Amino acid sequence: MFKKIFLILLTPVVVSLGGCISMPEAPERLQLYGIEVNSELYDDDYVMKKSGGYSYLTSKMNPKIYAWASLTPYGSQFRISVNNNSNKPLNSNYFSDKFNLYTKDNKQYILKTDDIVNYPKGYVNPDDSAVFYVDKPKGLKSEGNISKIVVQLGYDTRIVLKPDVNGVK
């Protein structure tokens, strides 16, 4: 009799502990897409279209160098994947690369990168990609307020990412 009571009392505890161990992965909430833009003078000429795709100036922008950004599942970081389909390697360096977020109300945030140990090394070679993790700024009130993220790799590659109007929200 005592063993049955002990097992009955113990069973809910084990089930309860099992429910605490696994946490479901949250869906990505925001996506941004971008291409290489030679100068900040042309940032507004790169436009995401509601009908799909984007428009850009061929003389000032290069769609062969592009990037996707999304918030990580719990929203503390952006995951930025830079893709190089050009015929030249892209220089990348922990000390010279810059990541900036701009809001619709004209605020600018410098995004802090992962530590140097986890940072991609050296170049992004042709037909290759690299993933960068940057912290979401604490002062950002709403993800819907993001107008763009600018990625500066080395001194010569500048990628402008804008919210994908057709992406995950």
Secondary structure, DSSP 4 states (H G I P E B T S, - for coil): -HHHHHHHHHHHHHHHHHHHH--PPPPP--EEEEEEES-GGGGGG-EE-TTSSEE--TTTEEEEEEEEEEE-TTSSEEEEEEEE-SSSPEE--TTT-EEEEEETTS-EEEPPBPPGGGSPPSEE-TTEEEEEEEEPPTT---GGGEEEEEEEETTTEEEEEEE-TTS--
